[in-house]
Amino acid sequence: MLAAVKGIVQGNTVLIEDDDIREYDGAEVIVTLLSQPKGKEKKAFVDWDSFVIPSERGKNVDEYMKEMRENDRL
């Protein structure tokens, strides 16, 4: 049987508001957390430019796109 109850983590304990859970005292349970921890660490910075090979074509992208779009309508 699966049962879902709403609770709050306080220290090393899960506090719940449902009195019926006492029937399951000593039973094996699964606890699912519905939100992230408050002090979550930020991801490490990734230098995406280190994966790019510079070229002349990349330096003139704005001019190239303008030229491509100038005469795109009849």
Predicted model as a PDB file, atoms N, CA, C, CB and O in Angstrom, pLDDT in the B-factor column:
MODEL        1                                                                  
ATOM      1  N   MET A   1       0.835  -1.179   0.000  1.00 64.00           N  
ATOM      2  CA  MET A   1       0.000   0.000   0.000  1.00 64.00           C  
ATOM      3  C   MET A   1       0.884   1.248   0.000  1.00 64.00           C  
ATOM      4  CB  MET A   1      -0.952  -0.005   1.215  1.00 64.00           C  
ATOM      5  O   MET A   1       1.915   1.288   0.671  1.00 64.00           O  
ATOM      6  N   LEU A   2       0.473   2.257  -0.754  1.00 70.00           N  
ATOM      7  CA  LEU A   2       1.174   3.530  -0.779  1.00 70.00           C  
ATOM      8  C   LEU A   2       0.291   4.585  -0.142  1.00 70.00           C  
ATOM      9  CB  LEU A   2       1.562   3.930  -2.224  1.00 70.00           C  
ATOM     10  O   LEU A   2      -0.915   4.614  -0.386  1.00 70.00           O  
ATOM     11  N   ALA A   3       0.868   5.439   0.661  1.00 71.00           N  
ATOM     12  CA  ALA A   3       0.134   6.533   1.284  1.00 71.00           C  
ATOM     13  C   ALA A   3       0.958   7.799   1.132  1.00 71.00           C  
ATOM     14  CB  ALA A   3      -0.171   6.237   2.788  1.00 71.00           C  
ATOM     15  O   ALA A   3       2.181   7.760   1.271  1.00 71.00           O  
ATOM     16  N   ALA A   4       0.312   8.915   0.848  1.00 74.00           N  
ATOM     17  CA  ALA A   4       1.001  10.195   0.721  1.00 74.00           C  
ATOM     18  C   ALA A   4       0.471  11.134   1.791  1.00 74.00           C  
ATOM     19  CB  ALA A   4       0.812  10.805  -0.702  1.00 74.00           C  
ATOM     20  O   ALA A   4      -0.740  11.278   1.958  1.00 74.00           O  
ATOM     21  N   VAL A   5       1.377  11.766   2.508  1.00 74.00           N  
ATOM     22  CA  VAL A   5       0.993  12.743   3.524  1.00 74.00           C  
ATOM     23  C   VAL A   5       1.859  13.984   3.361  1.00 74.00           C  
ATOM     24  CB  VAL A   5       1.135  12.151   4.959  1.00 74.00           C  
ATOM     25  O   VAL A   5       2.987  13.902   2.875  1.00 74.00           O  
ATOM     26  N   LYS A   6       1.337  15.111   3.762  1.00 76.00           N  
ATOM     27  CA  LYS A   6       2.082  16.364   3.693  1.00 76.00           C  
ATOM     28  C   LYS A   6       2.828  16.551   5.006  1.00 76.00           C  
ATOM     29  CB  LYS A   6       1.134  17.575   3.407  1.00 76.00           C  
ATOM     30  O   LYS A   6       2.270  16.317   6.078  1.00 76.00           O  
ATOM     31  N   GLY A   7       4.077  16.967   4.928  1.00 79.00           N  
ATOM     32  CA  GLY A   7       4.865  17.162   6.132  1.00 79.00           C  
ATOM     33  C   GLY A   7       5.902  18.238   5.970  1.00 79.00           C  
ATOM     34  O   GLY A   7       6.059  18.794   4.883  1.00 79.00           O  
ATOM     35  N   ILE A   8       6.611  18.538   7.027  1.00 80.00           N  
ATOM     36  CA  ILE A   8       7.661  19.550   7.046  1.00 80.00           C  
ATOM     37  C   ILE A   8       8.904  18.933   7.667  1.00 80.00           C  
ATOM     38  CB  ILE A   8       7.213  20.826   7.833  1.00 80.00           C  
ATOM     39  O   ILE A   8       8.812  18.264   8.697  1.00 80.00           O  
ATOM     40  N   VAL A   9      10.068  19.147   7.054  1.00 78.00           N  
ATOM     41  CA  VAL A   9      11.323  18.647   7.598  1.00 78.00           C  
ATOM     42  C   VAL A   9      11.792  19.609   8.673  1.00 78.00           C  
ATOM     43  CB  VAL A   9      12.400  18.480   6.485  1.00 78.00           C  
ATOM     44  O   VAL A   9      11.890  20.814   8.440  1.00 78.00           O  
ATOM     45  N   GLN A  10      12.082  19.074   9.849  1.00 81.00           N  
ATOM     46  CA  GLN A  10      12.586  19.890  10.951  1.00 81.00           C  
ATOM     47  C   GLN A  10      13.747  19.129  11.580  1.00 81.00           C  
ATOM     48  CB  GLN A  10      11.458  20.205  12.012  1.00 81.00           C  
ATOM     49  O   GLN A  10      13.556  18.156  12.309  1.00 81.00           O  
ATOM     50  N   GLY A  11      14.956  19.598  11.278  1.00 83.00           N  
ATOM     51  CA  GLY A  11      16.146  18.887  11.758  1.00 83.00           C  
ATOM     52  C   GLY A  11      16.272  17.560  11.036  1.00 83.00           C  
ATOM     53  O   GLY A  11      16.378  17.527   9.810  1.00 83.00           O  
ATOM     54  N   ASN A  12      16.260  16.463  11.784  1.00 83.00           N  
ATOM     55  CA  ASN A  12      16.387  15.126  11.211  1.00 83.00           C  
ATOM     56  C   ASN A  12      15.043  14.382  11.271  1.00 83.00           C  
ATOM     57  CB  ASN A  12      17.481  14.325  11.954  1.00 83.00           C  
ATOM     58  O   ASN A  12      15.010  13.152  11.259  1.00 83.00           O  
ATOM     59  N   THR A  13      13.937  15.140  11.335  1.00 80.00           N  
ATOM     60  CA  THR A  13      12.612  14.564  11.520  1.00 80.00           C  
ATOM     61  C   THR A  13      11.640  15.146  10.495  1.00 80.00           C  
ATOM     62  CB  THR A  13      12.103  14.818  12.956  1.00 80.00           C  
ATOM     63  O   THR A  13      11.763  16.310  10.112  1.00 80.00           O  
ATOM     64  N   VAL A  14      10.683  14.343  10.053  1.00 78.00           N  
ATOM     65  CA  VAL A  14       9.609  14.827   9.190  1.00 78.00           C  
ATOM     66  C   VAL A  14       8.359  14.946  10.047  1.00 78.00           C  
ATOM     67  CB  VAL A  14       9.374  13.874   7.958  1.00 78.00           C  
ATOM     68  O   VAL A  14       7.867  13.951  10.579  1.00 78.00           O  
ATOM     69  N   LEU A  15       7.847  16.163  10.179  1.00 79.00           N  
ATOM     70  CA  LEU A  15       6.637  16.413  10.957  1.00 79.00           C  
ATOM     71  C   LEU A  15       5.433  16.374  10.034  1.00 79.00           C  
ATOM     72  CB  LEU A  15       6.717  17.774  11.695  1.00 79.00           C  
ATOM     73  O   LEU A  15       5.435  17.021   8.986  1.00 79.00           O  
ATOM     74  N   ILE A  16       4.402  15.621  10.408  1.00 79.00           N  
ATOM     75  CA  ILE A  16       3.200  15.540   9.583  1.00 79.00           C  
ATOM     76  C   ILE A  16       1.991  15.949  10.407  1.00 79.00           C  
ATOM     77  CB  ILE A  16       3.014  14.114   9.011  1.00 79.00           C  
ATOM     78  O   ILE A  16       2.032  15.949  11.637  1.00 79.00           O  
ATOM     79  N   GLU A  17       0.910  16.298   9.710  1.00 76.00           N  
ATOM     80  CA  GLU A  17      -0.292  16.767  10.381  1.00 76.00           C  
ATOM     81  C   GLU A  17      -1.361  15.685  10.455  1.00 76.00           C  
ATOM     82  CB  GLU A  17      -0.841  17.984   9.672  1.00 76.00           C  
ATOM     83  O   GLU A  17      -2.386  15.889  11.105  1.00 76.00           O  
ATOM     84  N   ASP A  18      -1.155  14.554   9.818  1.00 67.00           N  
ATOM     85  CA  ASP A  18      -2.175  13.507   9.747  1.00 67.00           C  
ATOM     86  C   ASP A  18      -2.048  12.554  10.939  1.00 67.00           C  
ATOM     87  CB  ASP A  18      -2.057  12.725   8.420  1.00 67.00           C  
ATOM     88  O   ASP A  18      -1.000  11.930  11.107  1.00 67.00           O  
ATOM     89  N   ASP A  19      -3.090  12.427  11.771  1.00 67.00           N  
ATOM     90  CA  ASP A  19      -3.045  11.539  12.935  1.00 67.00           C  
ATOM     91  C   ASP A  19      -3.135  10.065  12.550  1.00 67.00           C  
ATOM     92  CB  ASP A  19      -4.171  11.883  13.889  1.00 67.00           C  
ATOM     93  O   ASP A  19      -2.707   9.206  13.321  1.00 67.00           O  
ATOM     94  N   ASP A  20      -3.686   9.750  11.365  1.00 71.00           N  
ATOM     95  CA  ASP A  20      -3.875   8.365  10.950  1.00 71.00           C  
ATOM     96  C   ASP A  20      -2.552   7.644  10.678  1.00 71.00           C  
ATOM     97  CB  ASP A  20      -4.743   8.317   9.714  1.00 71.00           C  
ATOM     98  O   ASP A  20      -2.530   6.415  10.610  1.00 71.00           O  
ATOM     99  N   ILE A  21      -1.469   8.371  10.523  1.00 72.00           N  
ATOM    100  CA  ILE A  21      -0.180   7.757  10.196  1.00 72.00           C  
ATOM    101  C   ILE A  21       0.338   6.911  11.359  1.00 72.00           C  
ATOM    102  CB  ILE A  21       0.849   8.839   9.831  1.00 72.00           C  
ATOM    103  O   ILE A  21       1.213   6.068  11.159  1.00 72.00           O  
ATOM    104  N   ARG A  22      -0.175   7.116  12.544  1.00 74.00           N  
ATOM    105  CA  ARG A  22       0.269   6.339  13.708  1.00 74.00           C  
ATOM    106  C   ARG A  22      -0.015   4.854  13.539  1.00 74.00           C  
ATOM    107  CB  ARG A  22      -0.409   6.850  14.975  1.00 74.00           C  
ATOM    108  O   ARG A  22       0.630   4.023  14.178  1.00 74.00           O  
ATOM    109  N   GLU A  23      -0.955   4.519  12.703  1.00 76.00           N  
ATOM    110  CA  GLU A  23      -1.269   3.109  12.433  1.00 76.00           C  
ATOM    111  C   GLU A  23      -0.084   2.388  11.787  1.00 76.00           C  
ATOM    112  CB  GLU A  23      -2.505   3.003  11.523  1.00 76.00           C  
ATOM    113  O   GLU A  23       0.052   1.169  11.895  1.00 76.00           O  
ATOM    114  N   TYR A  24       0.759   3.156  11.122  1.00 74.00           N  
ATOM    115  CA  TYR A  24       1.884   2.580  10.382  1.00 74.00           C  
ATOM    116  C   TYR A  24       3.192   2.651  11.166  1.00 74.00           C  
ATOM    117  CB  TYR A  24       2.048   3.292   9.052  1.00 74.00           C  
ATOM    118  O   TYR A  24       4.262   2.527  10.569  1.00 74.00           O  
ATOM    119  N   ASP A  25       3.141   2.842  12.460  1.00 77.00           N  
ATOM    120  CA  ASP A  25       4.334   2.961  13.290  1.00 77.00           C  
ATOM    121  C   ASP A  25       5.222   1.733  13.098  1.00 77.00           C  
ATOM    122  CB  ASP A  25       3.951   3.130  14.780  1.00 77.00           C  
ATOM    123  O   ASP A  25       4.760   0.603  13.258  1.00 77.00           O  
ATOM    124  N   GLY A  26       6.490   1.949  12.759  1.00 79.00           N  
ATOM    125  CA  GLY A  26       7.433   0.866  12.535  1.00 79.00           C  
ATOM    126  C   GLY A  26       7.470   0.364  11.103  1.00 79.00           C  
ATOM    127  O   GLY A  26       8.308  -0.473  10.769  1.00 79.00           O  
ATOM    128  N   ALA A  27       6.574   0.858  10.244  1.00 78.00           N  
ATOM    129  CA  ALA A  27       6.526   0.413   8.849  1.00 78.00           C  
ATOM    130  C   ALA A  27       7.657   1.069   8.050  1.00 78.00           C  
ATOM    131  CB  ALA A  27       5.147   0.747   8.213  1.00 78.00           C  
ATOM    132  O   ALA A  27       8.116   2.159   8.394  1.00 78.00           O  
ATOM    133  N   GLU A  28       8.100   0.404   6.992  1.00 79.00           N  
ATOM    134  CA  GLU A  28       9.112   0.956   6.088  1.00 79.00           C  
ATOM    135  C   GLU A  28       8.429   1.977   5.188  1.00 79.00           C  
ATOM    136  CB  GLU A  28       9.808  -0.173   5.240  1.00 79.00           C  
ATOM    137  O   GLU A  28       7.358   1.708   4.645  1.00 79.00           O  
ATOM    138  N   VAL A  29       9.047   3.156   5.025  1.00 77.00           N  
ATOM    139  CA  VAL A  29       8.424   4.234   4.251  1.00 77.00           C  
ATOM    140  C   VAL A  29       9.395   4.807   3.229  1.00 77.00           C  
ATOM    141  CB  VAL A  29       7.929   5.344   5.181  1.00 77.00           C  
ATOM    142  O   VAL A  29      10.605   4.594   3.313  1.00 77.00           O  
ATOM    143  N   ILE A  30       8.850   5.532   2.269  1.00 78.00           N  
ATOM    144  CA  ILE A  30       9.629   6.292   1.287  1.00 78.00           C  
ATOM    145  C   ILE A  30       9.238   7.750   1.450  1.00 78.00           C  
ATOM    146  CB  ILE A  30       9.376   5.785  -0.193  1.00 78.00           C  
ATOM    147  O   ILE A  30       8.052   8.079   1.458  1.00 78.00           O  
ATOM    148  N   VAL A  31      10.235   8.633   1.581  1.00 78.00           N  
ATOM    149  CA  VAL A  31       9.976  10.068   1.718  1.00 78.00           C  
ATOM    150  C   VAL A  31      10.381  10.741   0.419  1.00 78.00           C  
ATOM    151  CB  VAL A  31      10.749  10.682   2.938  1.00 78.00           C  
ATOM    152  O   VAL A  31      11.515  10.581  -0.033  1.00 78.00           O  
ATOM    153  N   THR A  32       9.465  11.496  -0.190  1.00 79.00           N  
ATOM    154  CA  THR A  32       9.729  12.234  -1.422  1.00 79.00           C  
ATOM    155  C   THR A  32       9.749  13.722  -1.095  1.00 79.00           C  
ATOM    156  CB  THR A  32       8.660  11.913  -2.518  1.00 79.00           C  
ATOM    157  O   THR A  32       8.776  14.254  -0.560  1.00 79.00           O  
ATOM    158  N   LEU A  33      10.853  14.395  -1.415  1.00 77.00           N  
ATOM    159  CA  LEU A  33      10.966  15.830  -1.167  1.00 77.00           C  
ATOM    160  C   LEU A  33      10.423  16.582  -2.384  1.00 77.00           C  
ATOM    161  CB  LEU A  33      12.450  16.238  -0.872  1.00 77.00           C  
ATOM    162  O   LEU A  33      10.754  16.252  -3.523  1.00 77.00           O  
ATOM    163  N   LEU A  34       9.598  17.579  -2.140  1.00 75.00           N  
ATOM    164  CA  LEU A  34       8.947  18.302  -3.227  1.00 75.00           C  
ATOM    165  C   LEU A  34       9.600  19.640  -3.563  1.00 75.00           C  
ATOM    166  CB  LEU A  34       7.516  18.531  -2.881  1.00 75.00           C  
ATOM    167  O   LEU A  34       9.150  20.308  -4.494  1.00 75.00           O  
ATOM    168  N   SER A  35      10.628  20.054  -2.854  1.00 74.00           N  
ATOM    169  CA  SER A  35      11.304  21.307  -3.144  1.00 74.00           C  
ATOM    170  C   SER A  35      12.800  21.148  -2.928  1.00 74.00           C  
ATOM    171  CB  SER A  35      10.748  22.443  -2.271  1.00 74.00           C  
ATOM    172  O   SER A  35      13.255  20.193  -2.298  1.00 74.00           O  
ATOM    173  N   GLN A  36      13.560  22.104  -3.462  1.00 69.00           N  
ATOM    174  CA  GLN A  36      15.017  22.074  -3.364  1.00 69.00           C  
ATOM    175  C   GLN A  36      15.462  22.582  -2.000  1.00 69.00           C  
ATOM    176  CB  GLN A  36      15.657  22.916  -4.483  1.00 69.00           C  
ATOM    177  O   GLN A  36      14.744  23.358  -1.370  1.00 69.00           O  
ATOM    178  N   PRO A  37      16.624  22.161  -1.538  1.00 67.00           N  
ATOM    179  CA  PRO A  37      17.170  22.714  -0.292  1.00 67.00           C  
ATOM    180  C   PRO A  37      17.398  24.217  -0.418  1.00 67.00           C  
ATOM    181  CB  PRO A  37      18.490  22.009   0.079  1.00 67.00           C  
ATOM    182  O   PRO A  37      17.661  24.708  -1.516  1.00 67.00           O  
ATOM    183  N   LYS A  38      17.302  24.942   0.667  1.00 69.00           N  
ATOM    184  CA  LYS A  38      17.430  26.399   0.646  1.00 69.00           C  
ATOM    185  C   LYS A  38      18.823  26.864   0.245  1.00 69.00           C  
ATOM    186  CB  LYS A  38      17.084  26.962   1.998  1.00 69.00           C  
ATOM    187  O   LYS A  38      18.947  27.856  -0.474  1.00 69.00           O  
ATOM    188  N   GLY A  39      19.863  26.188   0.682  1.00 66.00           N  
ATOM    189  CA  GLY A  39      21.233  26.628   0.426  1.00 66.00           C  
ATOM    190  C   GLY A  39      21.874  25.912  -0.747  1.00 66.00           C  
ATOM    191  O   GLY A  39      23.044  25.538  -0.666  1.00 66.00           O  
ATOM    192  N   LYS A  40      21.153  25.713  -1.823  1.00 65.00           N  
ATOM    193  CA  LYS A  40      21.684  24.970  -2.969  1.00 65.00           C  
ATOM    194  C   LYS A  40      22.858  25.724  -3.595  1.00 65.00           C  
ATOM    195  CB  LYS A  40      20.575  24.730  -4.022  1.00 65.00           C  
ATOM    196  O   LYS A  40      22.786  26.932  -3.822  1.00 65.00           O  
ATOM    197  N   GLU A  41      23.928  24.998  -3.869  1.00 71.00           N  
ATOM    198  CA  GLU A  41      25.114  25.602  -4.457  1.00 71.00           C  
ATOM    199  C   GLU A  41      24.891  25.891  -5.933  1.00 71.00           C  
ATOM    200  CB  GLU A  41      26.328  24.695  -4.271  1.00 71.00           C  
ATOM    201  O   GLU A  41      24.152  25.185  -6.619  1.00 71.00           O  
ATOM    202  N   LYS A  42      25.547  26.943  -6.403  1.00 77.00           N  
ATOM    203  CA  LYS A  42      25.460  27.291  -7.820  1.00 77.00           C  
ATOM    204  C   LYS A  42      26.336  26.349  -8.633  1.00 77.00           C  
ATOM    205  CB  LYS A  42      25.881  28.764  -8.056  1.00 77.00           C  
ATOM    206  O   LYS A  42      27.320  25.803  -8.133  1.00 77.00           O  
ATOM    207  N   LYS A  43      25.966  26.170  -9.878  1.00 82.00           N  
ATOM    208  CA  LYS A  43      26.761  25.323 -10.773  1.00 82.00           C  
ATOM    209  C   LYS A  43      28.080  26.011 -11.105  1.00 82.00           C  
ATOM    210  CB  LYS A  43      25.977  25.003 -12.071  1.00 82.00           C  
ATOM    211  O   LYS A  43      28.181  27.238 -11.083  1.00 82.00           O  
ATOM    212  N   ALA A  44      29.064  25.218 -11.407  1.00 87.00           N  
ATOM    213  CA  ALA A  44      30.373  25.754 -11.768  1.00 87.00           C  
ATOM    214  C   ALA A  44      30.281  26.513 -13.091  1.00 87.00           C  
ATOM    215  CB  ALA A  44      31.419  24.618 -11.865  1.00 87.00           C  
ATOM    216  O   ALA A  44      29.546  26.116 -13.996  1.00 87.00           O  
ATOM    217  N   PHE A  45      31.027  27.597 -13.192  1.00 91.00           N  
ATOM    218  CA  PHE A  45      31.053  28.405 -14.403  1.00 91.00           C  
ATOM    219  C   PHE A  45      31.698  27.620 -15.547  1.00 91.00           C  
ATOM    220  CB  PHE A  45      31.812  29.727 -14.156  1.00 91.00           C  
ATOM    221  O   PHE A  45      32.732  26.979 -15.363  1.00 91.00           O  
ATOM    222  N   VAL A  46      31.079  27.676 -16.727  1.00 91.00           N  
ATOM    223  CA  VAL A  46      31.616  27.012 -17.916  1.00 91.00           C  
ATOM    224  C   VAL A  46      31.999  28.090 -18.920  1.00 91.00           C  
ATOM    225  CB  VAL A  46      30.578  26.003 -18.534  1.00 91.00           C  
ATOM    226  O   VAL A  46      31.169  28.919 -19.291  1.00 91.00           O  
ATOM    227  N   ASP A  47      33.236  28.083 -19.355  1.00 91.00           N  
ATOM    228  CA  ASP A  47      33.701  29.030 -20.361  1.00 91.00           C  
ATOM    229  C   ASP A  47      33.365  28.475 -21.739  1.00 91.00           C  
ATOM    230  CB  ASP A  47      35.232  29.298 -20.223  1.00 91.00           C  
ATOM    231  O   ASP A  47      34.153  27.732 -22.325  1.00 91.00           O  
ATOM    232  N   TRP A  48      32.191  28.839 -22.252  1.00 88.00           N  
ATOM    233  CA  TRP A  48      31.734  28.293 -23.539  1.00 88.00           C  
ATOM    234  C   TRP A  48      32.616  28.749 -24.694  1.00 88.00           C  
ATOM    235  CB  TRP A  48      30.289  28.706 -23.804  1.00 88.00           C  
ATOM    236  O   TRP A  48      32.709  28.049 -25.703  1.00 88.00           O  
ATOM    237  N   ASP A  49      33.266  29.907 -24.572  1.00 86.00           N  
ATOM    238  CA  ASP A  49      34.130  30.401 -25.643  1.00 86.00           C  
ATOM    239  C   ASP A  49      35.341  29.491 -25.869  1.00 86.00           C  
ATOM    240  CB  ASP A  49      34.599  31.816 -25.322  1.00 86.00           C  
ATOM    241  O   ASP A  49      35.941  29.517 -26.943  1.00 86.00           O  
ATOM    242  N   SER A  50      35.697  28.697 -24.876  1.00 89.00           N  
ATOM    243  CA  SER A  50      36.837  27.796 -25.054  1.00 89.00           C  
ATOM    244  C   SER A  50      36.513  26.642 -26.019  1.00 89.00           C  
ATOM    245  CB  SER A  50      37.273  27.233 -23.695  1.00 89.00           C  
ATOM    246  O   SER A  50      37.416  25.931 -26.458  1.00 89.00           O  
ATOM    247  N   PHE A  51      35.234  26.459 -26.346  1.00 89.00           N  
ATOM    248  CA  PHE A  51      34.835  25.396 -27.269  1.00 89.00           C  
ATOM    249  C   PHE A  51      34.661  25.913 -28.700  1.00 89.00           C  
ATOM    250  CB  PHE A  51      33.537  24.753 -26.791  1.00 89.00           C  
ATOM    251  O   PHE A  51      34.288  25.152 -29.592  1.00 89.00           O  
ATOM    252  N   VAL A  52      34.928  27.195 -28.920  1.00 83.00           N  
ATOM    253  CA  VAL A  52      34.709  27.817 -30.226  1.00 83.00           C  
ATOM    254  C   VAL A  52      36.044  28.105 -30.899  1.00 83.00           C  
ATOM    255  CB  VAL A  52      33.886  29.117 -30.084  1.00 83.00           C  
ATOM    256  O   VAL A  52      36.988  28.561 -30.254  1.00 83.00           O  
ATOM    257  N   ILE A  53      36.116  27.838 -32.188  1.00 82.00           N  
ATOM    258  CA  ILE A  53      37.301  28.177 -32.974  1.00 82.00           C  
ATOM    259  C   ILE A  53      36.999  29.484 -33.702  1.00 82.00           C  
ATOM    260  CB  ILE A  53      37.682  27.022 -33.989  1.00 82.00           C  
ATOM    261  O   ILE A  53      36.133  29.509 -34.576  1.00 82.00           O  
ATOM    262  N   PRO A  54      37.696  30.571 -33.361  1.00 78.00           N  
ATOM    263  CA  PRO A  54      37.437  31.860 -34.011  1.00 78.00           C  
ATOM    264  C   PRO A  54      37.750  31.809 -35.503  1.00 78.00           C  
ATOM    265  CB  PRO A  54      38.261  32.964 -33.346  1.00 78.00           C  
ATOM    266  O   PRO A  54      38.705  31.158 -35.927  1.00 78.00           O  
ATOM    267  N   SER A  55      36.931  32.507 -36.296  1.00 77.00           N  
ATOM    268  CA  SER A  55      37.174  32.581 -37.736  1.00 77.00           C  
ATOM    269  C   SER A  55      36.736  33.946 -38.246  1.00 77.00           C  
ATOM    270  CB  SER A  55      36.425  31.445 -38.491  1.00 77.00           C  
ATOM    271  O   SER A  55      36.038  34.682 -37.548  1.00 77.00           O  
ATOM    272  N   GLU A  56      37.143  34.281 -39.458  1.00 76.00           N  
ATOM    273  CA  GLU A  56      36.753  35.547 -40.079  1.00 76.00           C  
ATOM    274  C   GLU A  56      35.243  35.602 -40.269  1.00 76.00           C  
ATOM    275  CB  GLU A  56      37.469  35.733 -41.431  1.00 76.00           C  
ATOM    276  O   GLU A  56      34.641  36.664 -40.114  1.00 76.00           O  
ATOM    277  N   ARG A  57      34.635  34.497 -40.596  1.00 71.00           N  
ATOM    278  CA  ARG A  57      33.201  34.444 -40.825  1.00 71.00           C  
ATOM    279  C   ARG A  57      32.438  34.819 -39.548  1.00 71.00           C  
ATOM    280  CB  ARG A  57      32.788  33.042 -41.308  1.00 71.00           C  
ATOM    281  O   ARG A  57      31.414  35.498 -39.618  1.00 71.00           O  
ATOM    282  N   GLY A  58      32.921  34.391 -38.410  1.00 74.00           N  
ATOM    283  CA  GLY A  58      32.264  34.691 -37.155  1.00 74.00           C  
ATOM    284  C   GLY A  58      32.360  36.151 -36.758  1.00 74.00           C  
ATOM    285  O   GLY A  58      31.492  36.660 -36.049  1.00 74.00           O  
ATOM    286  N   LYS A  59      33.402  36.826 -37.208  1.00 77.00           N  
ATOM    287  CA  LYS A  59      33.589  38.233 -36.860  1.00 77.00           C  
ATOM    288  C   LYS A  59      32.603  39.141 -37.592  1.00 77.00           C  
ATOM    289  CB  LYS A  59      35.012  38.661 -37.175  1.00 77.00           C  
ATOM    290  O   LYS A  59      32.304  40.238 -37.120  1.00 77.00           O  
ATOM    291  N   ASN A  60      32.101  38.695 -38.735  1.00 80.00           N  
ATOM    292  CA  ASN A  60      31.230  39.534 -39.565  1.00 80.00           C  
ATOM    293  C   ASN A  60      29.795  39.020 -39.599  1.00 80.00           C  
ATOM    294  CB  ASN A  60      31.775  39.611 -40.981  1.00 80.00           C  
ATOM    295  O   ASN A  60      29.103  39.206 -40.599  1.00 80.00           O  
ATOM    296  N   VAL A  61      29.345  38.394 -38.553  1.00 82.00           N  
ATOM    297  CA  VAL A  61      28.012  37.800 -38.542  1.00 82.00           C  
ATOM    298  C   VAL A  61      26.926  38.848 -38.710  1.00 82.00           C  
ATOM    299  CB  VAL A  61      27.791  37.033 -37.256  1.00 82.00           C  
ATOM    300  O   VAL A  61      25.979  38.632 -39.466  1.00 82.00           O  
ATOM    301  N   ASP A  62      27.041  39.982 -38.022  1.00 84.00           N  
ATOM    302  CA  ASP A  62      25.999  41.009 -38.111  1.00 84.00           C  
ATOM    303  C   ASP A  62      25.836  41.521 -39.540  1.00 84.00           C  
ATOM    304  CB  ASP A  62      26.325  42.176 -37.174  1.00 84.00           C  
ATOM    305  O   ASP A  62      24.713  41.659 -40.027  1.00 84.00           O  
ATOM    306  N   GLU A  63      26.944  41.801 -40.210  1.00 83.00           N  
ATOM    307  CA  GLU A  63      26.875  42.263 -41.597  1.00 83.00           C  
ATOM    308  C   GLU A  63      26.306  41.179 -42.510  1.00 83.00           C  
ATOM    309  CB  GLU A  63      28.265  42.689 -42.088  1.00 83.00           C  
ATOM    310  O   GLU A  63      25.511  41.473 -43.403  1.00 83.00           O  
ATOM    311  N   TYR A  64      26.702  39.952 -42.294  1.00 81.00           N  
ATOM    312  CA  TYR A  64      26.221  38.833 -43.104  1.00 81.00           C  
ATOM    313  C   TYR A  64      24.707  38.668 -42.954  1.00 81.00           C  
ATOM    314  CB  TYR A  64      26.942  37.530 -42.705  1.00 81.00           C  
ATOM    315  O   TYR A  64      24.005  38.496 -43.951  1.00 81.00           O  
ATOM    316  N   MET A  65      24.200  38.716 -41.730  1.00 84.00           N  
ATOM    317  CA  MET A  65      22.764  38.549 -41.498  1.00 84.00           C  
ATOM    318  C   MET A  65      21.970  39.720 -42.079  1.00 84.00           C  
ATOM    319  CB  MET A  65      22.480  38.415 -39.994  1.00 84.00           C  
ATOM    320  O   MET A  65      20.887  39.522 -42.629  1.00 84.00           O  
ATOM    321  N   LYS A  66      22.504  40.934 -41.961  1.00 86.00           N  
ATOM    322  CA  LYS A  66      21.831  42.101 -42.535  1.00 86.00           C  
ATOM    323  C   LYS A  66      21.729  41.945 -44.051  1.00 86.00           C  
ATOM    324  CB  LYS A  66      22.586  43.408 -42.173  1.00 86.00           C  
ATOM    325  O   LYS A  66      20.678  42.207 -44.637  1.00 86.00           O  
ATOM    326  N   GLU A  67      22.811  41.523 -44.675  1.00 83.00           N  
ATOM    327  CA  GLU A  67      22.837  41.331 -46.128  1.00 83.00           C  
ATOM    328  C   GLU A  67      21.838  40.244 -46.555  1.00 83.00           C  
ATOM    329  CB  GLU A  67      24.263  40.959 -46.595  1.00 83.00           C  
ATOM    330  O   GLU A  67      21.180  40.374 -47.586  1.00 83.00           O  
ATOM    331  N   MET A  68      21.732  39.181 -45.760  1.00 82.00           N  
ATOM    332  CA  MET A  68      20.821  38.088 -46.099  1.00 82.00           C  
ATOM    333  C   MET A  68      19.357  38.518 -45.979  1.00 82.00           C  
ATOM    334  CB  MET A  68      21.086  36.883 -45.195  1.00 82.00           C  
ATOM    335  O   MET A  68      18.506  38.032 -46.725  1.00 82.00           O  
ATOM    336  N   ARG A  69      19.063  39.419 -45.054  1.00 85.00           N  
ATOM    337  CA  ARG A  69      17.673  39.797 -44.784  1.00 85.00           C  
ATOM    338  C   ARG A  69      17.210  41.036 -45.541  1.00 85.00           C  
ATOM    339  CB  ARG A  69      17.495  40.029 -43.320  1.00 85.00           C  
ATOM    340  O   ARG A  69      16.010  41.305 -45.586  1.00 85.00           O  
ATOM    341  N   GLU A  70      18.135  41.805 -46.143  1.00 85.00           N  
ATOM    342  CA  GLU A  70      17.748  43.041 -46.825  1.00 85.00           C  
ATOM    343  C   GLU A  70      16.807  42.777 -47.983  1.00 85.00           C  
ATOM    344  CB  GLU A  70      18.977  43.772 -47.325  1.00 85.00           C  
ATOM    345  O   GLU A  70      15.812  43.487 -48.134  1.00 85.00           O  
ATOM    346  N   ASN A  71      17.084  41.797 -48.788  1.00 76.00           N  
ATOM    347  CA  ASN A  71      16.293  41.539 -49.987  1.00 76.00           C  
ATOM    348  C   ASN A  71      15.489  40.246 -49.867  1.00 76.00           C  
ATOM    349  CB  ASN A  71      17.200  41.474 -51.208  1.00 76.00           C  
ATOM    350  O   ASN A  71      15.377  39.487 -50.830  1.00 76.00           O  
ATOM    351  N   ASP A  72      14.932  39.998 -48.686  1.00 74.00           N  
ATOM    352  CA  ASP A  72      14.213  38.727 -48.520  1.00 74.00           C  
ATOM    353  C   ASP A  72      12.732  38.825 -48.869  1.00 74.00           C  
ATOM    354  CB  ASP A  72      14.357  38.242 -47.100  1.00 74.00           C  
ATOM    355  O   ASP A  72      12.010  37.835 -48.749  1.00 74.00           O  
ATOM    356  N   ARG A  73      12.258  40.010 -49.301  1.00 72.00           N  
ATOM    357  CA  ARG A  73      10.852  40.172 -49.688  1.00 72.00           C  
ATOM    358  C   ARG A  73      10.752  40.689 -51.116  1.00 72.00           C  
ATOM    359  CB  ARG A  73      10.126  41.130 -48.722  1.00 72.00           C  
ATOM    360  O   ARG A  73      11.615  41.426 -51.592  1.00 72.00           O  
ATOM    361  N   LEU A  74       9.685  40.287 -51.780  1.00 67.00           N  
ATOM    362  CA  LEU A  74       9.480  40.733 -53.161  1.00 67.00           C  
ATOM    363  C   LEU A  74       8.686  42.012 -53.224  1.00 67.00           C  
ATOM    364  CB  LEU A  74       8.780  39.663 -53.965  1.00 67.00           C  
ATOM    365  O   LEU A  74       8.425  42.523 -54.313  1.00 67.00           O  
TER     366      LEU A  74                                                      
ENDMDL                                                                          
END                                                                             
